[in-house]
Amino acid sequence: MTGRFDLLDLFVLLLYLGGTTALGLWIGREQRSATDYFVAERAIPWWAVMFSIVASETSALTFISIPGLAYIGNLGFLEVVAGYILGRIVVARTLLPRYFEGNLVTAYALLETRFGLGARRFTSVVFMITRAMADAVRVFATAIPVALIIGPALPKEYAMPTAILVLGLLTVIYTYRGGMKAVVWTELLQASIYLLGGISAIVLIGKAVDGGWGQIIAQAGSAGKLQVIDWYTGFDRPHTMFAGLIGGGFLAMASHGADQLIVQRLLSSRSLRDAQVAIIGSGFAVFAQMTLFLFVGLGLWVLYDGQAFATADSIFPTFIIERMPHGLIGLIVAAIVAATMSTHSGAINALAASSTHDIYLPLTGRAPDDPRTLKVGKMFALGWGLVLTFGALFFKEQGTPVVVIALSIASFTQGGLLGGFFLGLFWDRANQRDAILGMSVGIFAMAFIVFAKQLIAAFPTLEPTLGGVASIAWPWYVLIGTTLTFATGVLSSFTHAAPTGGSGSTAGIRS
């Protein structure tokens, strides 16, 4: 990328980095309380929350990889995205009313109401560990193109650490100062940048192909690449109607109903109805966004006449390097950076909120509106920001696998967390021990399933045992983890007498 990245591109990238940081600092110039810092006094309009959700779940992997899916396949990924919409609808109708009834700041406070403080701490710690690990990897992955750009100006061994520190510390600065307000409003800018990059690619590809998009659609259609629906019922394909609607639905329920990263944005809404509109609307917005990037992939397939590339993830970057004009190259690199900075800033604030409200306040007995709570929350934000940034320095450059690691980390915990919430919602007999046991079993079992291929590679004798497990497609992971957690909790609940009230009853979680 360095060969065509000139001063104009560098200016555009620096303008974005400086502008985003300045905007975040200005928006967050006044923080009155911890509630203001973590959920923006519950005053963010629904449309801002909606686009913030879209930005937070869009990473550099999305921007780069989705076009590659259409290039080597078809539009089948939209089946999974349709499942995302269904999952959001379930969250809007089941979990969001409980969050707003309790006037909560973190998702895991709901489990304390149902099971007890131990369940809240357990789920919060699981979230913090997995989110920290996954986000540190994302910072590293996004720093790779930036390191390539600044590489000629620095010794090779310093390029990557410098890129990580620049991206990480700039995000830490405005997130520490501005809290959730800065996170949401800077994410609107960041979403605009990467969507502009995708639209620009659509326009340029249309101009580069003889006959424009009419020819692209006709050629892709005749090759079967416009296919969306696949009725295959096996578990080894990710992009089928069953895997998409069912597996994708459970994945969205976990990521948008049991993950503090998204729930915290929803709790910043002005009302329950606004939060419901925001989460469901974000599903349709993501569907439109994924369609955009999939069509970029179709256009590239026609432009490059289906030629083979080293990896699917290298197809769109190759087009950026070879075909885009100067200035726009800088904008696209800024878009890649923007996609991950938005997730990074949200992760810092979510981790700080969980640390403050799930761990610190219960231990100290202080009130959320205590002035010291705001100071402590900011210190947690600073600490987590530094942990994520410096944690990224410990990864070694491996290319695509670093992003796969980030996705895998989230995959084996989300099912367990969602299963814990479902156990509280739908099984009166369960108590705190049942919930923690169920989530533990679900998480450890999913660790084997998610990393089965790696285990087989390291220990070939496991092939007869884990061979079938290793072929399970990723959309099914959360459903399997949720089922294992719920089933374990239900079975465990029959080892003790049914609770008659208090923390063992669903009174505190059901309306």
TAKAVEN-V208315 format. One record per pair of residues at least 6 apart in sequence whose C-alpha atoms are under 8 Angstrom apart, sorted by the first residue. I is the first residue (numbers start at 0). J is the second residue. D is the distance in Angstrom with one decimal. If there is no record, write none. Layout:
I&J&D / I&J&D
This chain:
0&144&7.6 / 0&147&6.7 / 0&148&6.7 / 0&320&5.9 / 1&147&6.2 / 1&148&5.1 / 1&149&8.0 / 1&151&8.0 / 3&320&6.8 / 3&325&7.7 / 4&148&7.0 / 4&325&7.2 / 4&328&7.0 / 4&329&7.2 / 5&325&7.1 / 7&325&6.5 / 7&326&5.4 / 7&329&7.4 / 8&325&5.9 / 8&326&4.6 / 8&327&7.1 / 8&328&6.0 / 8&329&3.9 / 8&330&7.1 / 9&329&6.1 / 10&329&7.7 / 11&326&6.4 / 11&329&5.4 / 11&330&6.2 / 11&333&7.7 / 12&329&5.4 / 12&330&6.4 / 12&332&7.0 / 12&333&5.3 / 15&333&6.6 / 16&169&7.8 / 16&333&7.8 / 19&185&6.3 / 19&188&7.6 / 20&169&6.3 / 20&170&7.0 / 20&172&7.4 / 20&173&5.7 / 21&173&7.6 / 22&181&7.6 / 22&185&6.8 / 23&173&4.9 / 23&174&7.1 / 23&176&7.8 / 23&177&6.0 / 23&181&4.6 / 23&182&7.3 / 23&184&7.6 / 23&185&6.1 / 24&172&7.7 / 24&173&5.1 / 24&176&6.1 / 24&177&5.9 / 24&181&7.2 / 25&177&7.8 / 26&177&6.3 / 26&180&6.7 / 26&181&5.7 / 26&184&7.9 / 27&173&7.7 / 27&176&5.9 / 27&177&3.4 / 27&178&6.5 / 27&180&6.4 / 27&181&5.7 / 28&176&7.0 / 28&177&6.4 / 29&177&7.7 / 30&36&6.2 / 30&177&7.4 / 32&368&6.3 / 32&369&7.9 / 32&370&6.6 / 32&372&7.8 / 32&373&5.6 / 33&367&6.5 / 33&368&6.4 / 33&370&7.7 / 33&372&6.0 / 33&373&4.4 / 33&376&6.9 / 34&40&5.6 / 34&104&7.7 / 34&367&7.3 / 34&368&7.2 / 35&41&7.6 / 35&178&7.8 / 35&179&7.7 / 36&177&7.2 / 36&178&4.7 / 36&179&5.8 / 36&180&7.4 / 36&373&7.2 / 37&104&7.3 / 37&178&6.0 / 37&179&5.3 / 37&263&7.6 / 37&348&6.9 / 37&349&7.8 / 37&352&6.2 / 38&104&6.9 / 38&179&5.9 / 38&180&7.8 / 38&263&6.6 / 38&264&7.0 / 38&266&6.2 / 38&267&4.4 / 39&178&7.7 / 39&179&5.7 / 39&180&5.6 / 39&267&5.7 / 40&267&6.8 / 41&266&6.5 / 41&267&4.1 / 41&268&5.1 / 41&269&5.1 / 41&270&7.7 / 42&267&6.2 / 42&268&5.8 / 42&269&4.8 / 43&180&7.9 / 43&267&5.8 / 43&268&5.1 / 43&269&6.0 / 44&268&6.2 / 44&269&6.4 / 44&273&7.3 / 45&268&6.2 / 45&269&7.5 / 45&273&5.0 / 45&274&6.4 / 45&276&6.8 / 45&277&5.2 / 46&277&6.3 / 47&183&6.9 / 47&184&7.3 / 47&187&7.1 / 48&183&6.9 / 48&264&6.2 / 48&265&6.7 / 48&267&7.6 / 48&268&6.8 / 48&274&7.7 / 48&277&6.0 / 49&276&8.0 / 49&277&4.4 / 49&278&6.2 / 49&280&6.5 / 49&281&5.1 / 50&186&7.6 / 50&187&6.3 / 50&190&7.3 / 50&281&6.7 / 50&284&8.0 / 51&183&5.4 / 51&184&7.6 / 51&186&5.5 / 51&187&6.2 / 51&190&7.9 / 51&264&7.5 / 52&261&6.4 / 52&264&7.1 / 52&278&7.6 / 52&281&6.6 / 53&190&7.7 / 53&281&5.9 / 53&284&7.2 / 53&285&6.3 / 54&186&6.0 / 54&187&7.3 / 54&189&7.1 / 54&190&5.3 / 54&338&6.6 / 54&341&6.3 / 54&342&7.2 / 55&186&7.4 / 55&261&7.7 / 55&338&7.6 / 55&339&8.0 / 55&341&5.5 / 55&342&4.5 / 55&345&6.9 / 56&342&6.7 / 57&338&5.7 / 57&339&7.4 / 57&342&7.5 / 58&137&7.9 / 58&335&7.6 / 58&338&4.7 / 58&339&4.9 / 58&342&7.0 / 59&141&6.5 / 59&335&5.1 / 59&336&7.1 / 59&338&5.5 / 59&339&5.8 / 60&402&7.0 / 62&193&7.7 / 62&292&7.3 / 62&335&6.8 / 62&338&7.7 / 63&312&5.9 / 63&313&7.8 / 63&315&6.2 / 63&316&7.0 / 64&311&6.9 / 64&312&5.0 / 64&315&7.9 / 65&289&7.2 / 65&292&6.0 / 65&293&5.9 / 65&296&7.4 / 66&292&5.3 / 66&293&4.8 / 66&294&7.1 / 66&295&5.6 / 66&296&3.8 / 66&297&7.4 / 66&314&7.8 / 66&315&6.6 / 67&293&7.8 / 67&296&5.7 / 67&311&4.7 / 67&312&5.8 / 67&313&7.9 / 67&314&6.3 / 67&315&7.0 / 68&74&7.9 / 68&76&7.7 / 68&293&7.1 / 68&296&7.1 / 68&311&7.0 / 69&224&7.4 / 69&293&5.3 / 69&294&7.2 / 69&296&5.0 / 69&297&5.7 / 70&296&4.8 / 70&297&5.6 / 70&299&6.9 / 70&300&5.2 / 70&305&7.5 / 70&311&7.6 / 71&311&7.1 / 72&224&6.5 / 73&223&7.3 / 73&224&4.3 / 73&225&5.8 / 73&226&5.9 / 73&227&7.0 / 73&297&8.0 / 74&224&6.6 / 74&225&5.8 / 74&226&5.7 / 74&227&4.9 / 74&293&6.7 / 75&226&6.5 / 75&227&4.4 / 75&228&6.2 / 75&229&7.2 / 75&238&5.2 / 75&239&6.7 / 76&227&7.5 / 76&238&5.3 / 76&243&7.7 / 77&227&6.7 / 77&238&7.9 / 77&243&7.9 / 77&286&7.1 / 77&289&7.4 / 77&290&7.3 / 78&227&6.9 / 78&228&6.9 / 78&238&6.4 / 78&239&6.4 / 78&240&5.6 / 78&242&8.0 / 78&243&4.7 / 78&244&6.4 / 79&238&6.5 / 79&239&7.6 / 79&240&7.6 / 79&242&7.0 / 79&243&3.5 / 79&244&6.0 / 79&246&7.5 / 79&247&4.9 / 79&248&7.8 / 79&474&7.7 / 80&243&7.0 / 80&247&6.8 / 80&282&7.8 / 80&285&7.5 / 80&286&5.9 / 80&289&7.8 / 81&243&7.0 / 81&244&6.3 / 81&247&7.6 / 81&248&8.0 / 81&282&8.0 / 81&286&7.0 / 82&243&5.3 / 82&244&3.8 / 82&245&6.3 / 82&246&7.2 / 82&247&4.5 / 82&248&4.3 / 82&249&7.9 / 82&251&7.6 / 83&244&7.5 / 83&247&5.4 / 83&248&5.0 / 83&249&7.9 / 83&250&7.2 / 83&251&5.0 / 83&252&7.9 / 83&282&6.2 / 84&248&7.1 / 84&251&7.7 / 84&279&6.6 / 84&282&4.7 / 84&283&6.7 / 85&244&7.3 / 85&248&5.5 / 86&247&7.3 / 86&248&4.0 / 86&249&5.9 / 86&250&7.3 / 86&251&4.9 / 86&252&4.8 / 87&248&7.6 / 87&251&6.1 / 87&252&6.1 / 87&255&6.9 / 87&256&8.0 / 87&278&6.2 / 87&279&5.6 / 87&282&6.8 / 88&278&7.8 / 88&279&5.9 / 89&252&7.0 / 90&252&5.9 / 90&255&7.2 / 90&256&5.6 / 91&274&7.8 / 91&275&5.1 / 91&278&7.0 / 91&279&7.3 / 92&275&7.9 / 94&256&6.5 / 95&256&7.7 / 95&271&7.1 / 95&274&7.7 / 95&275&7.3 / 96&271&6.6 / 96&510&8.0 / 97&109&7.5 / 97&508&6.2 / 97&509&6.9 / 97&510&7.1 / 98&106&7.1 / 98&109&6.8 / 98&266&7.6 / 99&266&7.3 / 99&270&7.9 / 99&271&6.2 / 101&109&7.7 / 103&109&7.6 / 103&266&7.5 / 104&263&6.8 / 104&266&6.7 / 104&352&7.4 / 104&356&7.4 / 105&259&6.3 / 105&262&7.3 / 105&263&6.4 / 105&352&6.9 / 105&353&6.3 / 105&356&7.1 / 105&357&7.5 / 106&256&7.8 / 106&257&6.4 / 106&258&7.1 / 106&259&5.7 / 106&262&6.3 / 106&263&7.5 / 107&119&5.1 / 107&120&7.8 / 107&122&6.5 / 107&123&6.2 / 107&257&7.8 / 107&259&7.9 / 107&357&7.3 / 108&119&5.9 / 108&357&6.9 / 109&119&7.7 / 109&508&6.9 / 110&116&7.8 / 110&118&6.1 / 110&119&5.5 / 110&420&7.0 / 110&423&7.4 / 110&508&8.0 / 111&117&7.3 / 111&118&6.1 / 111&119&5.1 / 111&502&7.9 / 112&502&6.6 / 112&507&5.5 / 112&508&6.6 / 113&423&6.3 / 113&502&5.2 / 113&503&6.5 / 113&504&6.6 / 113&505&6.0 / 113&506&7.5 / 113&507&5.5 / 113&508&5.7 / 114&423&7.4 / 114&430&5.8 / 114&431&4.7 / 114&434&7.7 / 114&502&4.8 / 114&503&5.8 / 114&504&7.9 / 115&431&6.3 / 115&502&5.9 / 117&431&7.3 / 118&431&6.1 / 118&434&7.1 / 118&435&6.2 / 119&357&6.7 / 120&357&6.1 / 120&358&6.6 / 121&435&7.3 / 122&416&6.7 / 123&353&6.3 / 123&354&7.9 / 123&357&6.6 / 125&412&7.6 / 126&258&7.2 / 126&259&7.6 / 127&350&5.9 / 127&353&7.6 / 129&408&6.2 / 129&409&6.4 / 129&412&7.6 / 130&346&7.1 / 130&350&7.9 / 130&409&7.3 / 131&346&7.8 / 131&350&8.0 / 131&383&7.9 / 131&386&7.8 / 131&387&6.1 / 132&387&7.6 / 132&390&8.0 / 132&405&7.4 / 132&408&7.5 / 133&404&7.4 / 133&405&4.3 / 133&406&7.2 / 133&408&6.2 / 133&409&7.0 / 134&342&7.8 / 134&343&6.4 / 134&346&7.3 / 134&387&6.7 / 134&405&7.1 / 135&387&4.8 / 135&388&6.4 / 135&390&5.7 / 135&391&4.7 / 136&391&5.9 / 136&394&7.3 / 136&401&6.2 / 136&402&6.8 / 136&404&7.5 / 136&405&5.9 / 137&339&6.8 / 137&401&7.7 / 137&402&6.5 / 137&405&6.7 / 138&163&6.7 / 138&166&7.6 / 138&167&7.0 / 138&339&7.0 / 138&340&7.9 / 138&343&7.4 / 138&387&7.8 / 138&388&7.1 / 138&391&6.2 / 139&163&6.3 / 139&391&5.2 / 139&392&7.3 / 139&394&7.1 / 139&401&7.9 / 140&398&7.7 / 140&401&6.5 / 140&402&6.6 / 141&335&7.0 / 141&336&6.1 / 141&339&6.7 / 142&159&6.7 / 142&162&5.3 / 142&163&5.4 / 142&166&7.2 / 142&336&7.8 / 143&159&6.7 / 143&162&7.7 / 144&332&7.5 / 145&159&8.0 / 145&162&5.9 / 145&332&7.8 / 146&158&5.1 / 146&159&5.0 / 146&161&7.5 / 146&162&5.4 / 147&158&7.5 / 149&158&6.4 / 149&162&7.9 / 150&158&5.2 / 160&392&6.2 / 163&388&6.8 / 163&391&7.1 / 163&392&7.1 / 164&388&6.5 / 164&389&7.6 / 166&336&8.0 / 166&340&7.4 / 167&340&8.0 / 167&384&7.4 / 167&385&7.8 / 167&387&7.7 / 167&388&5.0 / 168&384&7.6 / 168&385&7.5 / 168&388&7.0 / 170&340&6.5 / 170&343&7.3 / 170&344&6.0 / 171&344&7.0 / 171&347&7.7 / 171&380&7.9 / 171&381&6.6 / 171&384&5.3 / 171&385&7.4 / 173&181&6.8 / 174&181&6.3 / 174&182&6.4 / 174&344&5.9 / 174&347&7.3 / 174&348&7.0 / 174&380&7.5 / 175&377&5.9 / 175&378&8.0 / 175&380&5.7 / 175&381&5.8 / 176&377&7.7 / 178&348&6.5 / 179&264&7.8 / 179&345&7.7 / 179&348&6.7 / 182&341&7.2 / 182&344&6.0 / 182&345&6.0 / 182&348&8.0 / 183&264&7.8 / 185&341&7.5 / 186&341&5.4 / 189&334&7.1 / 189&337&5.0 / 189&338&6.5 / 189&341&6.8 / 190&337&7.4 / 190&338&7.1 / 192&330&7.4 / 192&333&7.4 / 192&334&5.4 / 192&337&7.2 / 193&331&7.0 / 193&333&7.8 / 193&334&4.3 / 193&335&7.0 / 193&337&7.0 / 193&338&6.9 / 194&288&7.7 / 196&327&7.8 / 196&330&6.9 / 196&331&5.5 / 196&334&6.6 / 197&291&7.0 / 197&292&6.5 / 197&295&7.4 / 198&291&7.6 / 200&295&6.7 / 201&294&7.7 / 201&295&5.8 / 201&298&7.6 / 203&323&7.7 / 204&211&7.8 / 204&295&7.8 / 204&298&6.2 / 204&299&7.1 / 204&302&7.3 / 205&211&4.4 / 205&212&5.3 / 205&215&8.0 / 205&298&7.4 / 207&302&7.2 / 208&214&7.8 / 208&215&7.6 / 208&301&7.6 / 208&302&6.0 / 212&298&7.6 / 215&297&7.3 / 215&298&6.0 / 215&301&6.2 / 218&301&7.3 / 219&225&6.3 / 219&297&6.8 / 219&301&7.4 / 220&226&8.0 / 224&297&7.6 / 228&239&6.7 / 228&240&6.1 / 229&238&7.4 / 229&239&4.8 / 229&240&5.6 / 230&239&6.1 / 230&240&5.6 / 230&241&7.1 / 231&239&6.1 / 231&240&7.4 / 231&241&7.6 / 232&239&7.7 / 232&241&6.5 / 234&242&7.3 / 234&470&7.7 / 234&471&5.5 / 234&472&6.0 / 234&475&7.5 / 235&470&5.4 / 235&471&4.8 / 235&472&4.8 / 236&242&7.6 / 236&471&7.6 / 236&472&5.5 / 237&243&7.2 / 237&472&5.0 / 237&473&6.3 / 237&474&6.0 / 242&474&6.0 / 242&475&6.5 / 243&474&6.8 / 245&475&7.9 / 245&478&8.0 / 246&474&4.7 / 246&475&4.7 / 246&476&7.5 / 246&477&7.1 / 246&478&6.1 / 247&474&5.6 / 247&475&7.7 / 249&477&6.1 / 249&478&5.7 / 250&413&7.8 / 250&414&7.9 / 250&474&7.0 / 250&476&8.0 / 250&477&5.6 / 250&478&7.3 / 252&417&7.4 / 253&413&5.6 / 253&414&6.5 / 253&416&7.2 / 253&417&5.2 / 253&477&7.3 / 254&261&7.0 / 254&413&6.9 / 255&261&5.4 / 255&262&6.2 / 256&262&6.3 / 256&417&7.6 / 257&413&7.5 / 257&416&6.3 / 257&417&5.7 / 257&420&7.4 / 258&413&7.6 / 259&349&5.9 / 259&350&7.9 / 259&353&7.7 / 260&345&6.3 / 260&346&5.9 / 260&349&5.3 / 263&349&6.7 / 265&274&5.2 / 265&277&7.6 / 265&278&7.4 / 266&274&7.2 / 268&274&5.5 / 296&315&7.5 / 299&314&7.8 / 299&315&7.7 / 299&318&7.9 / 300&306&7.7 / 308&314&6.6 / 312&399&7.8 / 319&328&6.4 / 319&331&7.7 / 320&328&7.2 / 347&380&5.7 / 347&383&5.9 / 347&384&5.6 / 348&380&6.0 / 350&379&7.9 / 350&380&7.3 / 350&383&6.9 / 351&376&5.9 / 351&377&7.5 / 351&379&4.9 / 351&380&4.8 / 351&383&6.9 / 352&376&6.8 / 354&376&7.9 / 354&379&7.0 / 355&372&7.6 / 355&375&7.2 / 355&376&5.8 / 355&379&7.3 / 356&367&7.6 / 360&366&7.0 / 360&367&7.3 / 365&372&7.7 / 366&372&7.6 / 407&449&6.6 / 407&450&7.9 / 410&445&7.9 / 410&449&7.3 / 410&476&6.4 / 410&477&6.6 / 411&442&5.7 / 411&443&7.8 / 411&445&4.8 / 411&446&5.4 / 411&449&6.4 / 411&476&7.1 / 411&477&7.4 / 411&480&7.2 / 412&441&7.9 / 412&442&5.2 / 412&445&7.5 / 412&480&7.8 / 413&477&6.2 / 413&480&7.6 / 414&441&7.1 / 414&442&7.3 / 414&476&7.1 / 414&477&4.1 / 414&478&6.3 / 414&479&7.0 / 414&480&4.1 / 414&481&4.3 / 414&482&7.9 / 414&484&7.7 / 415&437&7.5 / 415&438&4.6 / 415&439&7.2 / 415&440&8.0 / 415&441&5.0 / 415&442&5.3 / 415&477&7.8 / 415&480&5.4 / 415&481&5.4 / 415&483&7.9 / 415&484&5.7 / 416&438&6.4 / 416&481&7.6 / 417&481&5.9 / 418&437&7.8 / 418&438&6.8 / 418&480&7.2 / 418&481&4.2 / 418&482&6.7 / 418&483&7.8 / 418&484&5.2 / 418&485&5.2 / 419&434&5.7 / 419&435&7.7 / 419&437&7.2 / 419&438&6.0 / 419&481&7.8 / 419&484&6.8 / 419&485&6.9 / 421&485&7.1 / 422&429&7.0 / 422&434&7.0 / 422&485&5.7 / 422&488&7.0 / 422&489&7.7 / 423&429&7.2 / 423&434&7.9 / 423&505&6.5 / 423&508&7.2 / 424&505&6.6 / 424&508&6.6 / 424&509&6.7 / 426&489&7.3 / 426&505&7.9 / 427&498&8.0 / 427&503&7.2 / 427&504&5.7 / 427&505&5.7 / 428&489&7.8 / 428&492&6.0 / 428&493&7.9 / 428&497&5.2 / 428&498&6.2 / 428&503&7.0 / 428&504&7.3 / 429&488&6.6 / 429&489&6.6 / 429&491&7.8 / 429&492&5.1 / 429&497&7.8 / 429&498&7.9 / 429&503&6.4 / 429&504&7.9 / 430&492&7.1 / 430&498&7.5 / 430&502&7.2 / 430&503&4.7 / 430&504&7.8 / 431&502&7.9 / 431&503&7.2 / 433&487&7.6 / 433&488&4.7 / 433&489&7.4 / 433&491&5.5 / 433&492&5.9 / 434&484&8.0 / 434&488&5.6 / 436&487&7.3 / 436&488&6.7 / 436&491&7.9 / 437&483&7.3 / 437&484&4.3 / 437&485&6.3 / 437&486&7.4 / 437&487&4.8 / 437&488&4.6 / 437&491&8.0 / 438&484&5.1 / 438&488&7.9 / 439&484&7.7 / 440&483&7.2 / 440&484&6.4 / 440&487&7.3 / 441&480&5.0 / 441&481&6.9 / 441&482&8.0 / 441&483&5.2 / 441&484&4.6 / 442&480&6.8 / 442&484&8.0 / 444&480&7.5 / 445&476&7.3 / 445&479&7.8 / 445&480&6.0 / 447&454&8.0 / 448&465&8.0 / 448&468&6.0 / 448&469&6.5 / 448&476&8.0 / 449&469&7.5 / 449&473&8.0 / 449&476&7.5 / 450&469&7.8 / 451&465&6.2 / 451&466&7.8 / 451&468&6.8 / 451&469&5.1 / 452&466&8.0 / 452&469&5.4 / 454&461&7.5 / 455&461&5.6 / 455&462&5.7 / 455&465&7.2 / 455&466&7.8 / 498&504&6.6 / 500&506&7.8
